[in-house]
């Protein structure tokens, strides 16, 4: 990839005032909100949400200055946005997933894309295990049972399920998936996985297809990226193969599951439960899930801890500095 070093020349009658390289912030990412003061001391950020004009007008006004975009996972960087920015050379995502970025248009334009890499792997793995334990042991449901005051009246709470010894199928054994597998293996779970390719140095059994994996496990844990191939990968057919006692945990992207069919299977008792940190149309989600005691919901917060935000802040600063000074980037997305 070719980067440009930006050197500003002094203004003069023959040399108009230089355009200061700007970084367009879309979202904004949570890490930007947490460290806005620190970020603003280091870089020239453009913040569209502070202006009442439509985004396309904002882009037209600043099109000559925008050299880079810093975006959240829920802020699409579309082909239209890219085409409105003729000087754009770098897109930096605050997430590991880059499905919200038009990678094809970036490749056509020679625009470099980078993401958060493995910054969140530990934290997301912790959330996945936490959701699974919650669903299996009915922790959130038990909390509601006690706090509602019905325990003295209704007596014993229904039995929960043991986690150790359960067969867990992991969909996508990248950095996050491997962290999850390591944790659950230590807890006595029997791990298997499916992925784009078999991992030669991984000791867990590999299944080439999702249906084979679902047929050989009691829990499906989704940690793959969202692509055209994985969109609605988990549909009603997969859920029926998983079975009535089966549990689905999703900490990846909501659209990997056919959400409508998931709701139907849960309400009909065709699967046993779900733990969901992500949804198809965030921040909107099916209200039918509210009344289900076997479902645990969290607001796409698996990656967000204070420690992870600080780590990401440092990575973003390092990458923006590297881009502006023609140095090597970290976490560059090469398959664009």
C-alpha positions as CSV (number, residue, x, y, z in Angstrom):
1,X,0.0,0.0,0.0
2,X,1.2,3.5,-0.8
3,X,0.8,6.2,1.9
4,X,1.4,9.9,1.5
5,X,3.3,12.1,3.9
6,X,1.5,15.5,4.3
7,X,3.8,18.5,4.4
8,X,2.2,21.9,4.7
9,X,3.9,24.9,3.0
10,X,3.5,28.4,4.3
11,X,0.7,30.5,2.7
12,X,1.6,33.3,0.3
13,X,-0.1,35.2,-2.5
14,X,1.3,32.6,-5.0
15,X,0.7,29.7,-2.6
16,X,-2.8,29.7,-1.1
17,X,-3.3,28.6,2.5
18,X,-2.7,24.9,2.7
19,X,-5.5,22.4,3.3
20,X,-5.0,20.8,6.7
21,X,-5.4,17.0,6.5
22,X,-8.6,16.1,8.3
23,X,-10.0,12.9,9.7
24,X,-13.8,12.4,9.3
25,X,-15.4,10.8,12.3
26,X,-18.5,8.7,11.6
27,X,-20.5,7.4,14.5
28,X,-18.9,8.5,16.6
29,X,-17.1,5.4,18.0
30,X,-17.5,5.0,21.7
31,X,-13.7,5.2,22.2
32,X,-13.9,8.6,20.5
33,X,-16.5,9.9,22.9
34,X,-14.5,8.5,25.8
35,X,-11.2,10.1,24.7
36,X,-12.5,13.1,22.6
37,X,-10.3,15.6,24.5
38,X,-7.2,13.6,24.1
39,X,-7.9,12.8,20.4
40,X,-8.6,16.4,19.6
41,X,-5.2,17.5,20.9
42,X,-3.5,15.2,18.5
43,X,-5.5,15.3,15.2
44,X,-7.8,17.5,13.1
45,X,-11.1,15.7,13.4
46,X,-14.3,16.6,11.6
47,X,-17.5,15.9,13.5
48,X,-20.6,15.9,11.3
49,X,-23.0,15.5,14.3
50,X,-22.1,19.0,15.5
51,X,-23.5,20.5,12.3
52,X,-27.2,20.7,11.5
53,X,-26.7,20.2,7.7
54,X,-27.2,16.8,6.0
55,X,-24.1,14.6,5.8
56,X,-23.8,14.9,2.0
57,X,-23.6,18.7,2.3
58,X,-21.0,18.3,5.1
59,X,-18.9,16.0,2.9
60,X,-19.1,18.4,0.0
61,X,-17.9,21.3,2.2
62,X,-14.9,19.3,3.5
63,X,-14.2,17.0,0.6
64,X,-10.8,18.5,-0.2
65,X,-9.5,18.1,3.3
66,X,-10.7,14.6,4.3
67,X,-7.7,12.2,4.0
68,X,-9.0,9.6,6.5
69,X,-12.2,8.2,8.1
70,X,-12.5,6.9,11.6
71,X,-15.8,5.0,12.0
72,X,-17.8,2.9,14.4
73,X,-19.2,-0.5,13.6
74,X,-22.7,0.9,13.1
75,X,-21.7,3.7,10.8
76,X,-21.6,2.5,7.2
77,X,-18.8,3.8,5.0
78,X,-20.7,3.4,1.7
79,X,-19.5,3.7,-1.8
80,X,-21.4,7.0,-2.0
81,X,-19.5,8.4,0.9
82,X,-16.2,7.2,-0.5
83,X,-17.0,8.7,-3.9
84,X,-17.7,12.1,-2.3
85,X,-14.2,12.2,-0.8
86,X,-11.7,12.4,-3.7
87,X,-8.7,12.8,-1.3
88,X,-9.7,9.9,1.0
89,X,-6.8,7.4,1.5
90,X,-7.4,5.6,4.7
91,X,-10.4,4.1,6.6
92,X,-9.9,3.1,10.2
93,X,-12.6,1.0,11.9
94,X,-13.0,1.0,15.7
95,X,-14.3,-2.6,15.4
96,X,-12.8,-5.9,14.4
97,X,-15.6,-6.4,11.8
98,X,-15.4,-4.4,8.6
99,X,-18.7,-5.5,7.0
100,X,-20.0,-1.9,7.3
101,X,-17.2,-0.6,5.0
102,X,-17.5,-0.9,1.2
103,X,-14.3,-2.8,0.8
104,X,-14.8,-3.3,-2.9
105,X,-14.8,0.5,-3.5
106,X,-11.9,0.9,-1.2
107,X,-9.9,-1.6,-3.2
108,X,-10.9,0.1,-6.5
109,X,-9.6,3.4,-5.1
110,X,-6.5,2.1,-3.5
111,X,-7.8,3.2,0.0
112,X,-6.1,1.5,2.9
113,X,-8.4,-0.1,5.5
114,X,-7.5,-1.1,9.1
115,X,-9.5,-2.4,12.0
116,X,-9.1,-3.0,15.8
117,X,-7.4,-6.4,15.2
118,X,-7.4,-8.5,18.4
119,X,-7.9,-5.6,20.7
120,X,-11.2,-6.9,22.0
121,X,-10.6,-10.7,21.8
122,X,-10.3,-11.3,25.6
123,X,-13.2,-9.1,26.4
124,X,-15.6,-10.5,23.8
125,X,-14.6,-14.0,24.8
126,X,-15.4,-13.2,28.5
127,X,-18.8,-11.9,27.4
128,X,-19.5,-15.0,25.4
129,X,-18.8,-17.2,28.3
130,X,-20.7,-15.0,30.6
131,X,-23.8,-15.1,28.4
132,X,-23.6,-18.9,28.1
133,X,-23.3,-19.3,31.9
134,X,-26.2,-16.9,32.4
135,X,-28.5,-18.8,30.0
136,X,-27.5,-22.2,31.3
137,X,-27.7,-21.4,35.0
138,X,-30.6,-18.9,34.7
139,X,-28.7,-16.1,36.5
140,X,-30.6,-13.1,35.1
141,X,-33.9,-14.9,35.4
142,X,-33.1,-15.9,39.0
143,X,-32.2,-12.3,39.7
144,X,-35.6,-11.1,38.5
145,X,-37.3,-13.9,40.5
146,X,-35.7,-12.7,43.7
147,X,-36.0,-8.9,43.1
148,X,-39.7,-9.2,42.1
149,X,-40.5,-10.5,45.5
150,X,-42.2,-13.7,44.3
151,X,-39.7,-16.2,45.9
152,X,-41.4,-16.4,49.3
153,X,-44.8,-16.9,47.5
154,X,-43.7,-19.3,44.7
155,X,-41.0,-21.3,46.5
156,X,-38.3,-23.2,44.8
157,X,-36.9,-21.9,41.5
158,X,-36.8,-24.2,38.5
159,X,-33.7,-26.3,37.9
160,X,-30.9,-25.0,35.7
161,X,-28.3,-26.8,33.6
162,X,-24.7,-27.6,34.2
163,X,-22.2,-26.2,31.8
164,X,-19.3,-28.6,32.2
165,X,-19.5,-31.6,29.9
166,X,-21.7,-29.8,27.3
167,X,-20.8,-30.1,23.7
168,X,-20.1,-26.6,22.3
169,X,-19.8,-25.9,18.6
170,X,-17.9,-22.7,17.8
171,X,-18.8,-21.0,14.5
172,X,-15.6,-19.2,13.4
173,X,-12.3,-20.0,15.1
174,X,-10.4,-16.8,14.7
175,X,-8.8,-14.9,17.5
176,X,-12.1,-14.5,19.5
177,X,-13.3,-18.0,18.8
178,X,-10.0,-19.5,20.0
179,X,-10.1,-17.4,23.2
180,X,-13.6,-18.7,23.8
181,X,-12.6,-22.3,23.1
182,X,-9.7,-22.1,25.5
183,X,-12.0,-20.8,28.3
184,X,-14.7,-23.3,27.8
185,X,-12.3,-26.2,27.4
186,X,-10.8,-25.3,30.8
187,X,-14.4,-25.4,32.2
188,X,-14.9,-29.0,31.0
189,X,-16.8,-28.4,27.8
190,X,-16.3,-30.6,24.7
191,X,-15.3,-28.2,21.9
192,X,-15.7,-28.6,18.2
193,X,-15.8,-25.9,15.4
194,X,-16.5,-24.9,11.9
195,X,-14.6,-22.3,10.0
196,X,-13.6,-21.2,6.5
197,X,-10.7,-23.6,6.7
198,X,-9.5,-26.2,9.1
199,X,-6.9,-24.9,11.7
200,X,-4.0,-27.4,11.5
201,X,-2.6,-26.7,15.0
202,X,-6.0,-26.7,16.8
203,X,-6.8,-29.8,18.8
204,X,-10.5,-29.6,18.5
205,X,-12.6,-31.5,16.0
206,X,-13.5,-29.7,12.8
207,X,-16.7,-29.9,10.9
208,X,-16.8,-28.5,7.3
209,X,-20.5,-27.5,7.5
210,X,-22.8,-25.7,9.9
211,X,-25.4,-28.5,9.9
212,X,-22.8,-31.1,10.8
213,X,-21.6,-29.0,13.6
214,X,-25.1,-28.3,14.9
215,X,-25.9,-32.1,14.8
216,X,-22.9,-32.8,17.0
217,X,-23.3,-30.2,19.8
218,X,-25.8,-28.8,22.3
219,X,-24.6,-25.2,22.2
220,X,-23.8,-23.1,19.1
221,X,-21.5,-20.1,19.8
222,X,-21.2,-17.6,16.9
223,X,-17.9,-15.8,16.6
224,X,-17.4,-15.5,12.8
225,X,-17.4,-12.4,10.7
226,X,-20.4,-11.2,8.8
227,X,-20.0,-11.7,5.0
228,X,-22.3,-12.5,2.1
229,X,-21.7,-16.2,2.9
230,X,-22.4,-16.0,6.6
231,X,-25.5,-13.7,6.5
232,X,-28.4,-15.8,7.9
233,X,-26.1,-18.8,8.2
234,X,-28.0,-19.8,11.3
235,X,-31.5,-20.3,10.1
236,X,-34.5,-22.4,11.2
237,X,-33.1,-25.5,9.6
238,X,-29.9,-25.2,11.7
239,X,-31.9,-24.5,14.8
240,X,-34.0,-27.6,14.3
241,X,-30.9,-29.7,13.9
242,X,-29.5,-28.2,17.1
243,X,-32.7,-29.4,18.9
244,X,-35.1,-28.4,21.7
245,X,-32.4,-28.3,24.4
246,X,-30.0,-26.4,22.2
247,X,-28.6,-23.0,23.1
248,X,-27.3,-20.3,20.8
249,X,-24.9,-17.5,21.8
250,X,-24.1,-14.7,19.5
251,X,-21.4,-12.1,20.1
252,X,-20.4,-11.6,16.5
253,X,-23.0,-9.8,14.2
254,X,-26.8,-10.0,14.5
255,X,-27.4,-10.7,10.8
256,X,-25.5,-14.0,11.0
257,X,-28.7,-15.4,12.6
258,X,-32.0,-15.2,10.8
259,X,-33.6,-13.2,13.7
260,X,-37.2,-13.7,12.7
261,X,-36.7,-17.5,12.6
262,X,-34.8,-17.4,15.8
263,X,-37.7,-15.7,17.5
264,X,-40.1,-18.3,16.1
265,X,-38.0,-21.2,17.3
266,X,-37.6,-19.7,20.8
267,X,-41.3,-18.9,21.2
268,X,-42.3,-22.3,20.0
269,X,-39.8,-24.1,22.2
270,X,-37.9,-25.5,19.2
271,X,-34.6,-24.5,20.8
272,X,-33.8,-24.2,24.5
273,X,-32.4,-20.7,24.9
274,X,-30.2,-17.9,23.6
275,X,-27.7,-15.3,24.7
276,X,-27.5,-12.3,22.4
277,X,-25.2,-9.3,22.5
278,X,-25.9,-8.4,18.8
279,X,-29.0,-7.9,16.7
280,X,-29.9,-7.5,13.0
281,X,-31.1,-3.9,13.2
282,X,-29.5,-2.4,16.2
283,X,-30.5,-0.7,18.4
284,X,-33.9,-2.2,17.5
285,X,-34.6,-5.8,18.4
286,X,-37.6,-8.2,18.6
287,X,-39.8,-7.3,21.6
288,X,-41.0,-10.9,21.7
289,X,-37.8,-11.8,23.4
290,X,-38.6,-9.7,26.5
291,X,-41.0,-12.2,28.0
292,X,-38.7,-15.2,27.5
293,X,-36.9,-16.3,30.7
294,X,-34.5,-18.5,28.7
295,X,-33.1,-15.5,26.7
296,X,-30.4,-13.1,27.9
297,X,-29.9,-9.8,26.0
298,X,-27.1,-7.3,26.2
299,X,-26.6,-4.0,24.2
300,X,-23.7,-4.9,21.9
301,X,-21.3,-4.3,24.7
302,X,-19.1,-7.4,24.6
303,X,-16.1,-5.6,23.5
304,X,-16.5,-2.5,25.7
305,X,-14.5,-2.4,28.9
306,X,-12.4,0.5,30.2
307,X,-9.3,-1.5,29.6
308,X,-10.2,-2.3,26.0
309,X,-11.1,1.3,25.3
310,X,-7.7,2.5,26.5
311,X,-6.0,-0.1,24.4
312,X,-8.0,0.9,21.3
313,X,-7.3,4.6,21.9
314,X,-3.6,3.8,21.8
315,X,-4.0,1.7,18.7
316,X,-6.0,4.4,16.9
317,X,-3.5,7.1,17.7
318,X,-0.6,4.9,16.6
319,X,-2.4,4.1,13.3
320,X,-3.4,7.7,12.5
321,X,0.2,8.8,13.3
322,X,1.5,6.1,11.1
323,X,-0.8,7.0,8.2
324,X,0.0,10.7,8.4
325,X,3.8,10.1,8.6
326,X,4.1,7.2,6.0
327,X,4.9,4.5,8.6
328,X,3.8,0.9,8.8
329,X,0.2,0.4,9.9
330,X,-1.0,-2.1,12.5
331,X,-4.1,-4.3,11.8
332,X,-4.3,-3.5,8.2
333,X,-7.2,-5.4,6.4
334,X,-5.4,-7.0,3.5
335,X,-8.3,-8.9,1.9
336,X,-10.0,-6.0,0.3
